Amino acid sequence: MKKITNYLGMALLVSGVFSCTDLEIEASDSLITDGFAGVADIQSEVVNLTNSVAGGALANQESLFALNEVTTDEYIVPTRGTDWGDNGRWLSIHRHTWAPELFDIIQPWQQLNAVSFNASRVISPKSVNTSAGDITELKAQARFYRAWAMHWILDMWRQIPYRDLGLPNSAIPEVLTGQVALDSIVSDLNIAIADLPTVTSGDAISAKSTPTKAAARLLMARVHLNKHVYLGTAPAAADMQVVIDNVDAIAGDGYTLAASGDFFDIFRPGNDVETIWWSPADAGPRTWLTLHYNQNFPGFNDGGGWNGFTTLAEFYDLFEGAAETNYPGDGQEERRGVVHDPTSANEDNLGIGLGFLINQQYEQDGTPLDARENVGGVPLVFTRETEQAEYVAPQDNALLETSGIRMLKYHPNEEGGDRRRHIVRYRYADAFLMKAEAMWRMGGDPTVMINDLRTTRGASVLGAVGEADLLAERGRELYQEMVRRQDLIRFGQFSRAWNLKEASDETRFIFPIPIADVLANPNLVQNPGY
């Protein structure tokens, strides 16, 4: 394999056109000299990487999240009167009609390339500052972050710009694709696995907010599970075995499925046996984006929710339980959650349920909520389906304001700023399901594994598990966790039609490279279809 020392997104070369975020270049760095001399403070640089991954567009409801969730059958963001229009931004993502100028494409491209470049500065042999003592683990963290960023870039654009920091700044960055890109990611992960600490499921939750062996192994499994998609080949048994081996190693560190009844506790700030890696990112955007303006947010977000994202009825119907409601006792499995029980006040849930919120919504004391007065104050009844995407006539106001089932894993009842800053990135159930899928792709039978998970989550057992069952189970378990786009592509379902989206084609499997980068770097070639 060609040795890759460093790389840099083209955004760094065309600062006159646009700029990357949070590069934090020191005065002695290579961007203003002919030779990179190494970073001055490795520990601070790694903290900056952690903060970059946890902040802004790499953790909120836009960009990276939107491109991997709103592009799927999990979400639609209808234009509700004058709200959520944004020049058609959200509907273009849902309908697969985006263009290279879309903000949500440009921003993550810039920020992911910034993460990979800054990680490369730390990894460089010229970065030898020892003020923090042994820097082996710090460099291993940087390798994990570089692999994480490179994997997203490969997955979403199939072309990874990189720069060798030993070359002059005037050199045009080369571009990694295909097997060379995969080899570079895997090389970083192998070193990270060797040098990162072993953190078990029973260790403090604070130890899981930075890269660990288990986190690197989960990413290694994910890369190999999707490898055939990136190469355009059939799945290879050797790659599936890598998936299985890494998941088994994660289990060896004590990670397992959360006990029955504890599913939504995984997404609270406390410790649990499933969380492998989490970011100290604000969970607010994962709650405000879907809840109505009038739902209860005392001390959390004055003025209520943002009333945007809703799920599709067909996705809701993947779960066991009554089709038209989701109140306690409607026969739902644990992962589907419940709407607030109107028969009893619950001081903990603010009148807001968990999972999938459908039909009448309530105050904390059980009083039925209404929509806003400016749409007639009609009952706040979340409908099964979003029947139209945009405002056409005045009578649409009430319909659009209350349309769609709301999806919620992070509850807005946590008090105090730091307690809210907890977004789960990797957890064991994802690894568990990757292993089951890898077994199936090797000709094995994953039925026992899938039924173990379903029994734990309060769902009935399946007589047999095939391709459609595996995809559906990943949807039921991992909604809102930024894996649905990859899953639909891997199972050949991403281009199909669903509510308010016509069938698309395979050019939409990947995104366009921002035009400024294509113009600035002759080594980048615009992706087909754009």
C-alpha positions in Angstrom: 0.0 0.0 0.0 1.2 3.5 -0.8 2.2 5.2 2.4 -0.2 8.0 3.3 1.3 10.6 5.6 -1.2 13.4 5.5 -4.0 14.9 3.4 -6.1 18.0 3.2 -9.5 18.9 1.8 -9.4 21.4 -1.0 -11.3 23.8 1.2 -7.9 24.6 2.8 -6.4 25.5 -0.6 -9.1 27.9 -1.7 -9.6 30.0 1.4 -10.4 32.9 -0.9 -13.5 30.9 -2.0 -14.5 29.4 1.3 -12.9 28.4 4.6 -12.9 25.3 6.7 -14.0 25.3 10.3 -11.9 25.1 13.5 -8.6 24.5 11.8 -6.8 26.5 14.6 -3.5 26.7 12.7 -0.5 27.8 14.8 1.8 30.5 13.5 4.6 28.0 13.0 2.5 25.6 10.9 3.0 24.6 7.3 0.2 26.8 6.0 2.4 29.8 6.3 5.9 28.3 5.9 7.5 26.0 3.4 7.8 23.1 5.8 5.6 21.7 8.5 7.5 21.8 11.8 5.0 19.8 13.9 2.2 21.0 16.3 3.2 22.9 19.4 0.8 21.2 21.8 -0.4 17.7 20.9 -2.7 17.3 23.8 -4.5 20.6 23.0 -4.8 19.6 19.3 -6.5 16.3 20.3 -8.9 18.1 22.6 -9.7 20.4 19.6 -10.4 17.3 17.5 -12.8 15.9 20.1 -14.6 19.3 20.2 -14.8 19.5 16.5 -16.4 16.1 16.2 -18.8 16.9 19.1 -19.8 20.4 17.9 -21.8 22.1 15.2 -22.6 20.5 11.9 -21.0 17.2 12.9 -23.4 16.7 15.8 -26.6 18.8 15.3 -29.7 18.2 13.1 -28.1 19.6 9.9 -25.5 18.5 7.4 -24.1 15.1 8.5 -27.2 14.1 10.4 -29.6 15.3 7.7 -27.7 13.7 4.8 -27.9 10.3 6.6 -31.4 10.6 8.0 -33.6 12.9 6.0 -32.5 11.1 2.8 -34.1 8.0 4.1 -37.5 6.6 5.0 -37.0 7.7 8.6 -37.7 11.4 8.1 -39.4 14.1 6.1 -39.2 17.8 7.0 -42.3 19.4 5.5 -42.6 23.1 4.9 -45.1 24.1 7.6 -46.4 27.5 6.4 -43.3 29.7 6.6 -41.4 27.3 8.8 -38.8 24.9 7.5 -38.9 26.2 3.9 -35.3 27.3 3.7 -35.5 27.6 -0.1 -36.5 24.0 -0.5 -33.4 22.7 1.4 -35.1 20.0 3.5 -37.4 18.7 0.8 -34.6 18.4 -1.7 -32.7 16.2 0.8 -35.8 14.0 1.3 -36.6 13.8 -2.4 -33.0 13.1 -3.5 -33.0 16.3 -5.7 -30.1 18.1 -4.1 -27.4 20.0 -6.0 -23.7 20.7 -5.4 -24.6 24.1 -3.9 -26.6 22.7 -1.0 -25.3 24.0 2.3 -25.8 20.6 4.0 -23.4 19.0 1.5 -20.7 21.8 1.5 -20.6 22.1 5.3 -19.8 18.5 6.3 -17.4 18.1 3.4 -15.4 21.1 4.8 -15.6 20.0 8.4 -14.8 16.4 7.8 -11.8 17.3 5.8 -10.7 19.8 8.5 -10.9 16.9 11.1 -8.8 14.6 8.9 -6.2 17.3 8.2 -5.9 18.4 11.8 -5.6 14.7 12.9 -2.8 14.3 10.3 -0.9 17.2 11.9 -0.9 15.4 15.2 0.0 12.0 13.6 3.0 13.5 11.8 6.4 12.2 12.9 7.4 15.9 13.2 4.9 16.3 16.1 6.9 15.1 19.0 6.0 17.5 21.8 6.2 15.6 25.0 4.8 18.2 27.5 1.9 15.8 28.0 4.1 12.8 28.7 3.6 9.7 26.6 2.0 10.8 23.3 1.3 7.3 22.0 -2.3 7.3 23.1 -2.9 10.9 21.9 -1.7 10.0 18.4 -3.8 6.9 18.5 -6.9 9.1 19.2 -5.9 11.3 16.3 -5.7 8.2 14.1 -9.2 7.2 15.2 -10.6 10.6 14.4 -8.8 10.6 11.0 -10.3 7.2 10.2 -13.7 8.3 11.4 -13.6 11.4 9.1 -12.1 9.6 6.2 -14.8 6.9 6.4 -17.5 9.4 6.2 -15.9 11.2 3.3 -15.4 7.9 1.4 -19.0 6.8 2.2 -20.6 10.0 1.1 -18.3 11.2 -1.7 -16.1 8.2 -2.6 -13.1 10.6 -3.0 -10.8 11.7 -0.1 -8.5 14.7 -0.7 -5.2 14.3 1.2 -2.0 16.2 1.6 1.5 15.0 2.4 2.8 17.6 5.0 6.3 17.0 3.7 5.4 18.6 0.4 5.3 22.4 -0.3 2.0 24.1 0.4 1.6 24.8 -3.3 1.3 21.1 -4.1 -2.1 20.0 -5.3 -3.6 17.4 -2.9 -3.9 14.0 -4.3 -7.2 12.0 -3.9 -7.7 8.6 -2.4 -10.4 6.3 -3.8 -11.4 2.7 -3.6 -9.0 0.2 -2.2 -6.3 2.8 -1.5 -8.7 4.8 0.6 -9.8 1.7 2.5 -6.3 0.6 3.1 -5.4 4.0 4.6 -8.5 3.9 6.9 -7.8 0.3 8.0 -4.1 1.1 8.7 -5.1 4.0 11.0 -7.6 1.7 12.8 -5.1 -1.1 13.3 -2.7 1.3 15.0 -5.5 2.9 17.0 -6.7 -0.5 18.2 -3.1 -1.4 19.3 -2.5 1.9 21.1 -5.9 3.0 22.5 -6.9 2.0 26.0 -9.2 -0.9 26.8 -12.4 0.5 28.3 -14.9 -2.0 29.4 -18.7 -1.7 29.7 -18.4 -1.3 33.4 -15.9 1.6 33.3 -17.0 5.1 34.0 -19.1 6.8 31.3 -16.5 9.6 31.2 -14.0 7.1 29.8 -16.2 6.5 26.8 -16.3 10.1 25.5 -12.9 9.7 23.8 -11.7 6.9 21.4 -11.1 3.4 22.8 -10.2 0.0 21.5 -13.9 -0.9 21.3 -14.8 2.3 19.4 -12.0 1.6 16.9 -13.2 -2.0 16.5 -16.8 -1.0 15.8 -15.6 1.4 13.1 -13.4 -1.4 11.7 -16.4 -3.6 11.5 -18.5 -0.9 9.8 -15.8 -0.2 7.2 -15.7 -3.9 6.3 -19.5 -4.4 6.3 -19.8 -1.6 3.7 -16.5 -2.4 1.8 -18.2 -4.1 -1.1 -20.4 -1.1 -1.6 -17.4 1.2 -1.9 -15.6 -1.1 -4.3 -18.7 -2.1 -6.3 -18.1 -5.8 -5.7 -19.9 -8.7 -4.1 -19.5 -9.1 -0.3 -16.4 -11.1 0.6 -16.4 -13.7 3.3 -13.0 -12.5 4.5 -14.5 -9.0 5.1 -17.5 -10.4 6.9 -15.1 -12.4 9.1 -13.4 -9.2 10.1 -16.8 -7.8 11.1 -17.5 -10.9 13.3 -14.0 -10.9 14.9 -14.2 -7.2 15.8 -17.7 -7.6 17.3 -16.5 -10.6 19.3 -13.6 -8.5 20.7 -16.0 -5.8 21.7 -18.2 -8.3 23.5 -15.0 -9.5 25.2 -14.7 -6.1 26.8 -18.1 -6.7 28.5 -20.4 -4.8 26.1 -23.8 -6.4 25.8 -27.4 -5.6 25.1 -29.2 -3.5 27.7 -31.7 -5.3 29.9 -35.4 -5.3 29.0 -37.0 -2.0 30.0 -33.7 -0.1 29.7 -33.7 0.8 26.0 -34.3 4.6 26.3 -32.0 4.8 29.3 -29.1 4.2 26.8 -29.7 7.8 25.5 -29.5 9.4 28.9 -26.2 10.7 30.3 -25.7 7.9 32.8 -23.6 4.8 32.2 -24.9 1.6 30.6 -23.6 -1.7 29.1 -24.2 -0.7 25.5 -22.6 2.7 25.0 -19.2 2.3 23.4 -18.5 5.9 22.4 -20.4 9.1 23.0 -19.8 12.8 22.3 -20.3 15.7 24.7 -22.7 17.2 22.2 -25.9 19.1 22.9 -28.8 16.7 22.7 -31.2 19.6 22.3 -31.3 19.5 18.4 -32.3 15.8 18.6 -35.4 16.8 20.6 -36.3 20.4 19.5 -36.3 19.4 15.8 -39.4 17.2 16.1 -41.5 18.4 19.1 -44.3 21.0 18.7 -44.0 24.6 19.7 -46.5 24.1 22.5 -44.9 21.0 24.1 -43.4 21.4 27.5 -39.8 22.7 27.7 -39.4 24.4 31.1 -35.8 25.4 31.6 -34.7 23.6 28.5 -35.7 25.6 25.4 -38.0 28.5 26.2 -40.7 28.7 23.5 -41.0 24.9 22.9 -39.9 22.8 20.1 -39.1 23.5 16.4 -41.9 21.4 14.9 -40.0 20.1 12.0 -38.8 16.5 11.5 -41.5 13.8 11.3 -41.2 10.1 10.5 -43.1 8.2 7.8 -46.0 5.9 8.6 -44.3 3.1 6.8 -41.3 3.3 9.1 -43.6 3.5 12.2 -45.3 0.4 10.9 -42.1 -1.6 11.1 -42.7 -1.8 14.9 -45.2 -4.0 16.7 -48.2 -2.3 18.2 -51.4 -0.6 17.3 -51.2 1.3 13.9 -53.2 4.4 14.9 -52.0 5.1 18.4 -49.0 4.5 20.7 -50.4 4.9 24.2 -49.5 2.6 27.1 -51.0 -0.8 26.6 -51.4 -0.5 22.8 -49.3 -3.7 22.3 -46.1 -1.9 21.3 -42.6 -3.2 21.6 -40.3 -1.3 23.9 -38.4 0.5 21.1 -41.6 2.1 19.8 -41.9 3.9 23.1 -45.2 5.5 24.3 -47.1 8.7 24.1 -47.6 10.3 27.6 -50.2 8.5 29.7 -53.1 11.1 30.0 -54.5 9.3 33.0 -51.7 10.1 35.4 -49.4 13.1 35.9 -45.7 12.1 35.5 -43.3 14.6 37.0 -40.4 13.1 35.0 -41.6 13.2 31.4 -43.1 16.8 31.2 -46.1 15.3 29.4 -43.9 14.2 26.6 -43.5 10.5 25.7 -40.6 8.7 24.1 -40.0 6.8 20.9 -42.9 7.6 18.5 -45.4 10.3 19.3 -48.7 9.9 17.4 -52.3 11.1 17.9 -53.3 13.5 20.8 -50.5 15.0 22.8 -50.8 16.1 26.4 -49.6 18.5 29.1 -47.8 17.1 32.1 -51.0 17.1 34.1 -52.9 15.1 31.4 -54.6 18.1 29.8 -54.9 17.7 26.0 -52.7 20.1 24.1 -53.8 22.3 21.2 -51.9 23.7 18.3 -51.1 27.4 18.1 -53.9 29.9 18.0 -52.8 31.3 14.7 -53.8 28.0 13.0 -57.1 27.9 14.8 -56.0 26.2 18.1 -57.1 22.8 16.8 -56.2 19.8 19.0 -52.5 18.8 18.8 -53.0 15.5 17.2 -50.0 14.2 15.3 -51.3 12.4 12.2 -50.0 9.1 10.9 -48.7 10.5 7.7 -47.5 13.8 6.3 -50.0 14.1 3.5 -48.4 17.0 1.7 -45.0 18.5 1.8 -45.7 22.2 1.4 -48.2 25.0 2.1 -50.6 25.6 -0.8 -53.7 27.3 0.7 -54.6 28.9 4.1 -56.5 25.7 5.2 -53.2 23.9 5.0 -51.8 25.7 8.0 -53.4 23.5 10.7 -52.8 20.3 8.7 -49.1 21.0 8.2 -48.6 22.1 11.8 -49.9 18.9 13.2 -48.9 16.4 10.5 -46.6 13.5 11.0 -45.5 11.1 13.7 -42.7 12.5 15.8 -39.6 10.4 16.6 -37.7 10.9 19.9 -34.9 9.1 21.5 -33.4 11.9 23.6 -35.9 13.2 26.1 -36.0 16.9 27.1 -36.3 16.3 30.8 -32.6 16.5 31.7 -31.8 19.5 33.9 -28.5 21.4 33.9 -26.5 22.1 30.8 -23.7 19.4 31.0 -26.2 16.6 31.7 -27.8 17.3 28.3 -24.5 17.2 26.5 -24.5 13.5 25.6 -25.0 12.0 22.1 -24.4 8.3 21.6 -22.2 7.6 18.6 -21.5 3.9 18.9 -23.3 1.2 20.9 -23.2 -2.5 21.2 -26.6 -3.2 19.6 -25.2 -1.8 16.3 -22.2 -4.1 16.5 -24.5 -7.0 17.4 -26.6 -6.5 14.3 -23.5 -6.1 12.1 -22.4 -9.5 13.3 -25.8 -11.0 12.5 -25.7 -9.5 9.0 -22.1 -10.6 8.4 -23.1 -14.2 9.4 -26.1 -14.0 7.0 -23.9 -12.7 4.1 -21.6 -15.7 4.7 -24.5 -18.1 4.4 -25.2 -18.5 8.1 -28.6 -18.2 9.9 -28.9 -15.2 12.2 -32.4 -16.0 13.5 -31.3 -16.9 17.0 -29.3 -13.7 17.3 -32.1 -11.5 16.0 -34.7 -13.2 18.3 -32.4 -12.7 21.3 -32.4 -8.9 20.5 -36.2 -8.9 19.9 -37.0 -10.7 23.1 -34.9 -8.3 25.0 -36.8 -5.4 23.4 -40.2 -6.8 24.1 -41.0 -7.9 20.5 -42.2 -11.3 19.4 -39.8 -13.9 18.0 -39.5 -14.5 14.2 -39.7 -18.0 12.7 -36.9 -17.2 10.2 -34.8 -14.2 9.4 -33.9 -13.1 5.9 -32.7 -10.0 4.1 -35.8 -7.9 4.7 -35.9 -8.8 8.3 -32.3 -7.8 8.9 -32.9 -4.4 7.4 -36.1 -3.9 9.3 -34.5 -4.9 12.6 -31.7 -2.4 12.1 -34.3 0.2 11.4 -36.2 -0.6 14.6 -33.1 -0.7 16.8 -31.0 2.2 15.3 -33.4 4.9 14.2 -32.0 8.4 14.5 -28.4 7.0 14.9 -27.2 8.0 11.4 -26.9 4.5 9.9 -30.2 4.3 7.9 -28.7 5.7 4.7 -25.8 3.2 4.7 -28.2 0.4 5.5 -30.7 1.2 2.7 -27.8 1.4 0.2 -26.3 -1.8 1.3 -29.6 -3.7 1.1 -30.5 -2.1 -2.3 -33.5 0.0 -1.0 -32.2 3.6 -1.0 -33.5 4.5 -4.4 -37.0 3.2 -4.0 -40.0 5.5 -3.7 -41.6 6.4 -0.4 -44.0 9.0 1.0 -43.5 12.3 -0.9 -40.4 10.9 -2.7 -40.3 9.4 -6.1 -37.9 6.6 -7.1 -34.4 8.0 -7.6 -31.3 6.3 -9.1 -27.9 5.1 -8.1 -26.2 8.5 -8.7 -27.9 9.5 -5.4 -26.0 6.9 -3.4 -23.2 9.5 -3.1 -23.2 13.3 -3.0 -21.7 15.9 -5.3 -18.4 17.4 -4.5 -18.6 21.1 -3.8 -18.0 23.0 -7.0 -15.2 25.2 -5.6 -13.2 22.1 -4.8 -13.6 20.6 -8.2 -12.5 23.8 -9.8 -9.5 24.2 -7.5 -8.2 20.6 -7.6 -7.8 18.8 -10.9 -7.4 15.5 -9.1 -11.1 15.7 -8.0 -13.6 14.6 -10.5 -17.3 15.5 -10.0 -19.4 12.5 -9.2 -21.7 11.0 -11.8 -25.1 12.7 -12.1 -24.0 16.1 -11.0 
